[in-house]
Amino acid sequence: MQASDKTEFSRAVGLLVRRMRDNCKLTQTEFCEKAGITQSMLSRIEIGTCEVSCFTLSRICAAADVDVLGVLRQVPVVVESMKLLDETLRTK
């Protein structure tokens, strides 16, 4: 996996994690308490600057009552959507 692939993966996971938290209607602090992670880590995950481990992602998914495999299946779709958006913004 190339560095750009890792970056895209991290950004996509971050967007999905943010969507999960928003769907739970929880603040970062509340969600972190439920997931057992730090607010700093969640913030870095949500903005895509942190490579999330499988263990941490499973804790996040459990806190949101979401299937981790379902989240991982969505990652390629989100990556493609981000690429299209980036291309559209570059051409304007």
BAZA-936943 format. One line per 4 residues: number of its first residue (from 0); their letters; for each residue x, y, z of C-alpha. Coordinates in pm, whole numbers, plus 32768, in hexadecimal, padded with zeros to 4 digits. Layout:
! BAZA-936943
NUM = A = X Y Z | ...;
This chain:
! BAZA-936943
0 = MQAS = 8000 8000 8000 | 808C 8152 7F99 | 8091 8280 807D | 7F7B 8327 7FB6;
4 = DKTE = 7EA4 81EE 7FDB | 7ED8 81F5 8154 | 7E78 8364 815E | 7D3D 8327 8093;
8 = FSRA = 7CE2 81FE 816E | 7D15 82CA 82AD | 7C44 83EC 8226 | 7B2A 8300 81C1;
12 = VGLL = 7B2A 8250 8312 | 7B29 83A3 83BC | 79F7 8415 82FA | 7942 82D2 834E;
16 = VRRM = 799D 82EC 84BF | 7920 8453 84C8 | 77DA 83E5 8424 | 77B1 82CF 8527;
20 = RDNC = 77E9 83C2 8645 | 76F9 84C0 85AE | 75F1 83B0 8584 | 7618 8362 86F7;
24 = KLTQ = 75E0 84D4 8740 | 770B 84D6 882C | 781E 85D4 8862 | 7983 8563 8836;
28 = TEFC = 79A9 8553 89B0 | 7871 847E 89DE | 78CB 8398 88BF | 7A30 836C 893F;
32 = EKAG = 79B5 8306 8A95 | 78D3 8204 89F4 | 79E7 8181 890D | 7AFD 818E 8A0E;
36 = ITQS = 7BE7 8266 893E | 7C76 83C0 896E | 7BD9 84F4 88D5 | 7D25 8545 8831;
40 = MLSR = 7D29 83F3 8783 | 7BC0 8415 870F | 7C05 8570 8688 | 7D34 84F4 85C3;
44 = IEIG = 7C6C 83CB 853E | 7B49 84A8 84D1 | 7C29 8596 8410 | 7CED 8477 8376;
48 = TCEV = 7E44 84B9 840A | 7E53 837A 84D7 | 7E65 8215 8458 | 7D63 8166 852F;
52 = SCFT = 7DAE 8007 85AA | 7CB5 7EEA 857E | 7C8D 7EDF 86F8 | 7C3C 8051 8712;
56 = LSRI = 7B51 8044 85E8 | 7A9A 7F1F 8685 | 7A71 7FE5 87CB | 79ED 8111 8709;
60 = CAAA = 78F9 8037 8647 | 7885 7F8D 8788 | 7846 80E1 8826 | 7773 8143 86F9;
64 = DVDV = 76CC 7FEB 86E9 | 7747 7FC4 8581 | 77DE 7E91 84DB | 7952 7EC7 849D;
68 = LGVL = 7949 7DFC 835C | 7831 7ED7 82DA | 7909 8008 8317 | 7A34 7F6F 8268;
72 = RQVP = 795C 7F16 813C | 78FE 8085 811A | 7A67 8101 8112 | 7AA4 80C8 7F99;
76 = VVVE = 7962 817E 7F42 | 79C3 82A7 801B | 7B24 82AD 7F87 | 7A97 82BA 7E25;
80 = SMKL = 79A3 83CF 7E87 | 7ABF 849A 7F1E | 7B90 846E 7DE1 | 7A70 84E9 7D09;
84 = LDET = 7A38 8613 7DE9 | 7BAC 8669 7DE8 | 7BB4 8655 7C6B | 7A7F 8730 7C4E;
88 = LRTK = 7B12 8836 7D37 | 7C60 8837 7C7C | 7BB7 887D 7B2D | 7AFE 89B1 7BAB;
